[in-house]
Amino acid sequence: MRPANLTRPIGSSRTIGTGLIIGALAVTLAAILVPVSLFGESSAALPRNGVTDDGGGTVSTQYGPLTATDRDFVRKVRLAGTWELPAGRLAQERGARDAVKTAGEHLVEGHTELDRRSEEVGRALGIPLPNQPNAQQQGWLNEMTSAGSSAEFERVFANRLRAAHGKVFNLVAQVRAESRNSMVRSLATRANAIVLDHITVLEDTGLVDFDAL
């Protein structure tokens, strides 16, 4: 005796299988897209190396296209000088070690040059530049000026400056590699050499806590 209705058309199995596959793909796609919708932007739109987008887009200049990253870099070069120059002078005045005094001298010389160059680029490209340190940078200067001894000052000086230079080094390299604006690229080329020099002399103090960087 033959069981009734135990067979099903082959086409029906294929239809169900295809539906399951499509459903699985839809679930996977949804899982991928949910984080994007939660954050409101794709990962490709996130800034690299701490770049702040001023919303001005890319504009044409006689020196080549000027991007938001280019402008932010020029501002950051000038902003660095607003606190690293005073820090360098403090090192020359309060440092007990010759290596700390030498590092202070390099900071003053390097940022005096970078200040001049960034101001020239700012004027030529119409980029407003900061004239005083931000709250965090002022806090670092306050730590140095309030240090109770030369040893404490030297420790704060070496570690605050080394950490700051390490963070900006990636941005300098990115701009040097990618900028199509000749003035910005020239500034990045010089900044790359100066920042590396500062990293070196700060490490030469023997006071940098590499585990804390």
Salt bridges, closest charged atoms under 4 A:
ASP54 OD2 - ARG71 NE 2.63
ASP54 OD2 - ARG75 NH2 3.16
ASP72 OD2 - LYS76 NZ 2.56
GLU84 OE1 - HIS111 NE2 2.30
GLU84 OE1 - HIS165 NE2 3.08
GLU113 OE2 - ARG117 NE 2.89
GLU113 OE2 - ARG190 NE 2.64
ASP115 OD2 - ARG78 NH1 3.38
GLU119 OE2 - ARG78 NE 3.44
GLU120 OE2 - ARG116 NH1 3.43
GLU143 OE2 - ARG160 NH2 2.78
GLU154 OE1 - ARG97 NE 3.26
GLU178 OE1 - ARG48 NH2 2.87
ASP197 OD2 - HIS106 ND1 2.75
GLU203 OE2 - ARG162 NE 2.92
